Amino acid sequence: MELAATPEARRNGLMHRQALPPDQGMLLAYPRERVLKMWMLNTFIPLDVGFFDSGGRLVNRLSMEPDGGRRIYASAAPARYALEMNRGWFDRHRIAPGARLVLPRPVEAR
């Protein structure tokens, strides 16, 4: 799992990748909860994103299409983390709203 905890790392996200290994992804961590907004600018892989609040509860998840950044994908409620994974990953692992994100250590985000 890659971690994006700085503004620059979050801005770059998974841009310019041609592939992502099956169980790899990126956790985008923010300094505080807010409605998070994502886009697919320069992202060529179909992704699913799960938005988690400060307590690690999955607020909602969305499927994102490579579309050149035309569409904005937003969390349904304030969230602190966004987990981007290959399309279908959340379904394959039966991860639904209300599920908990357990981090091995606290994440310091700027």
VENKA-V973431 format. One record per run of one state. SS is the DSSP state (H for helix, E for strand, L for the rest). FROM is the first residue (numbers start at 1). TO is the last residue. If there is no record, write none. Layout:
ss=SS from=FROM to=TO
ss=SS from=FROM to=TO
This chain:
ss=L from=1 to=1
ss=E from=2 to=4
ss=L from=5 to=6
ss=H from=7 to=12
ss=L from=13 to=24
ss=E from=25 to=34
ss=L from=35 to=36
ss=E from=37 to=38
ss=L from=39 to=46
ss=E from=47 to=52
ss=L from=53 to=56
ss=E from=57 to=64
ss=L from=65 to=72
ss=E from=73 to=74
ss=L from=75 to=78
ss=E from=79 to=86
ss=L from=87 to=88
ss=H from=89 to=92
ss=L from=93 to=99
ss=E from=100 to=100
ss=L from=101 to=110
